[in-house]
């Protein structure tokens, strides 16, 4: 048996392991993000992005950690409800050894002074993974529904 096929198999396995590890740390980033949203500190949320990362929301596009932290600060000042965020199983696609594209649904519940709320939508993210760590290069948030329970979510 020649060693060339063996080396090719080893190289293929190594490539697959690197891909799986990148996807695993990217998924972990989404869960850290959701946990931080439950107790939001704008600078902590912004630290999950690369220095020149991009956040896209229904309110606009924010570039760099300072603008991203500003977005989270502003969002918290207009809605100080206690929220719990839930990430559905992300669809992860490594498109380079250190880059992963992620798409998933999310949901949240909210408890405010004047009532309770609920919402859901989707996340799309490009994530840089290296050395077992992950950071957002870009994150797009598409909020489908955000309402209080009194109004409901009828069409």
C-alpha positions in Angstrom: 0.0 0.0 0.0 1.4 3.4 -1.0 1.6 6.1 1.5 0.2 8.7 -1.0 -3.4 7.6 -0.5 -2.9 7.4 3.2 -1.5 11.0 3.3 -4.4 12.1 1.1 -6.9 10.6 3.6 -5.1 12.2 6.5 -5.1 15.6 4.8 -8.8 15.2 4.0 -9.6 14.2 7.6 -7.6 17.2 8.9 -9.5 19.5 6.6 -12.8 18.1 7.8 -11.8 18.4 11.5 -10.7 22.1 11.0 -14.1 22.8 9.3 -16.0 21.1 12.1 -14.1 23.0 14.8 -14.7 26.3 13.0 -18.4 25.6 12.8 -18.5 24.6 16.5 -16.9 27.8 17.7 -19.1 29.9 15.3 -22.2 28.2 16.9 -20.7 29.0 20.4 -20.4 32.7 19.4 -24.2 32.9 18.7 -24.9 31.4 22.1 -22.5 33.9 23.8 -24.2 36.7 21.9 -27.7 35.6 23.0 -26.5 35.3 26.6 -25.1 38.8 26.5 -28.3 40.2 25.1 -30.1 38.9 28.2 -27.9 41.2 30.3 -26.7 43.8 27.8 -23.5 45.6 28.2 -22.9 47.5 24.9 -19.1 47.2 25.0 -19.3 43.4 25.7 -21.6 42.9 22.8 -19.4 45.0 20.5 -16.4 42.9 21.6 -17.9 40.0 19.8 -17.2 41.7 16.5 -13.9 42.1 14.7 -12.6 45.7 15.0 -14.2 46.8 11.7 -17.2 44.5 11.9 -20.6 45.4 10.6 -24.1 45.1 12.3 -27.1 45.5 10.1 -30.6 46.0 11.7 -33.9 47.5 10.7 -32.6 50.7 12.3 -29.5 51.0 10.1 -26.0 49.7 9.5 -23.3 50.1 12.1 -19.5 49.7 11.4 -16.8 49.2 13.9 -17.0 48.4 17.6 -17.8 52.0 18.7 -20.9 52.3 16.4 -22.0 48.8 17.3 -21.8 49.6 21.0 -23.7 52.8 20.3 -26.5 50.9 18.6 -26.8 48.5 21.6 -26.7 51.5 24.0 -29.4 53.3 22.1 -31.6 50.1 21.8 -31.4 49.6 25.6 -32.3 53.2 26.3 -35.5 52.9 24.3 -36.4 49.4 25.6 -35.3 48.4 29.1 -37.4 45.3 29.3 -35.8 42.1 30.7 -35.4 39.7 27.8 -34.4 36.1 27.3 -33.1 35.2 23.8 -33.3 31.8 22.2 -31.2 30.6 19.2 -32.6 27.9 17.0 -30.2 25.3 15.6 -27.9 27.4 13.4 -27.2 26.4 9.8 -23.4 26.6 9.5 -21.4 26.6 6.3 -17.6 26.9 6.4 -16.4 28.6 3.2 -12.8 28.8 4.2 -10.8 27.2 7.0 -11.3 30.3 9.2 -14.6 31.6 7.9 -18.1 30.4 8.6 -21.5 31.6 7.3 -24.3 31.2 9.8 -28.1 31.5 9.4 -30.6 30.8 12.2 -34.0 31.8 13.6 -34.2 33.4 17.0 -37.0 34.1 19.5 -37.2 36.2 22.6 -39.5 36.8 25.5 -39.6 40.1 27.3 -40.8 41.3 30.7 -41.4 45.0 31.1 -43.0 47.3 33.7 -46.2 47.5 31.7 -46.5 43.9 30.4 -44.9 41.1 28.6 -43.6 40.8 25.1 -42.5 38.3 22.5 -40.6 38.4 19.2 -38.8 36.4 16.6 -36.7 36.8 13.5 -33.5 35.6 11.7 -29.8 36.2 12.0 -27.3 36.0 9.2 -23.7 36.2 10.1 -20.2 35.9 8.6 -17.9 34.7 11.4 -14.1 34.7 11.5 -12.7 31.7 13.4 -9.1 31.3 14.5 -7.3 29.8 17.4 -10.5 28.3 18.7 -12.1 31.7 18.9 -14.9 33.3 16.9 -15.9 36.9 16.1 -18.5 38.4 13.9 -17.3 40.0 10.7 -20.9 40.9 10.0 -24.3 40.2 11.7 -27.6 41.0 10.1 -30.7 41.0 12.3 -34.1 40.7 10.6 -36.8 41.1 13.3 -40.0 39.5 11.9 -42.3 40.2 14.9 -41.8 42.2 18.1 -44.9 42.9 20.1 -46.4 42.9 23.5 -48.9 40.2 24.5 -51.8 42.6 24.8 -51.5 43.5 21.1 -50.6 40.0 20.0 -49.3 39.2 16.5 -52.3 38.9 14.3 -51.7 39.6 10.6 
